[in-house]
Amino acid sequence: MKGVLYPTQRLRRFFVAGTTAFALEYSAFFVLFSVVKLPILAAHSFSFGCGLITSFLLNRQWTFRQTQFKHRKTSQFSLYLLLALFNLAITNILLHSLGSLGLNPYAGKLLVMVLVAGWNFLLYRSVIFKPTTQEQ
């Protein structure tokens, strides 16, 4: 059917959207910190915002595109932002805990990123970008 996204297509789009947002966020951080010489927290905060907005727009308009969503765009963004802040807090806790257990920080970061991507996809699909109909 034309216009219908199958689960594997959505997963591929989710991966592409996430990779794009990551690349933009990391590039912005690199330029702001290394070239512009902003303090690290200012560079991180601005680049985090760039990645957050890019990810939201790509996921809303492309990965989970629908004709009608259950939530308005402002509600979706509020939920998206709350999830991002939760992710930030929980990943800090998990990274600290895994490091305390002796896990290599790079392996821990990778593990946590995969975990977060998994629950993000499920929450985006079933809550944040949920369609008004069952056309999932």
Secondary structure as the mmCIF struct_conf table of DSSP 4:
data_model
#
loop_
_struct_conf.conf_type_id
_struct_conf.id
_struct_conf.beg_label_comp_id
_struct_conf.beg_label_asym_id
_struct_conf.beg_label_seq_id
_struct_conf.end_label_comp_id
_struct_conf.end_label_asym_id
_struct_conf.end_label_seq_id
TURN_TY1_P TURN_TY1_P1 LYS A 2 GLY A 3
HELX_LH_PP_P HELX_LH_PP_P1 VAL A 4 TYR A 6
HELX_RH_AL_P HELX_RH_AL_P1 PRO A 7 PHE A 30
HELX_RH_PI_P HELX_RH_PI_P1 VAL A 31 VAL A 35
BEND BEND1 VAL A 36 VAL A 36
HELX_RH_AL_P HELX_RH_AL_P2 ILE A 40 LEU A 58
HELX_RH_PI_P HELX_RH_PI_P2 ASN A 59 THR A 63
TURN_TY1_P TURN_TY1_P2 PHE A 64 PHE A 64
BEND BEND2 THR A 67 GLN A 68
STRN STRN1 PHE A 69 PHE A 69
BEND BEND3 LYS A 70 HIS A 71
HELX_RH_AL_P HELX_RH_AL_P3 LYS A 73 SER A 100
TURN_TY1_P TURN_TY1_P3 LEU A 101 GLY A 102
HELX_RH_AL_P HELX_RH_AL_P4 PRO A 105 LEU A 123
HELX_RH_PI_P HELX_RH_PI_P3 TYR A 124 ILE A 128
TURN_TY1_P TURN_TY1_P4 PHE A 129 PHE A 129
STRN STRN2 PRO A 131 PRO A 131
BEND BEND4 THR A 132 GLN A 134
#
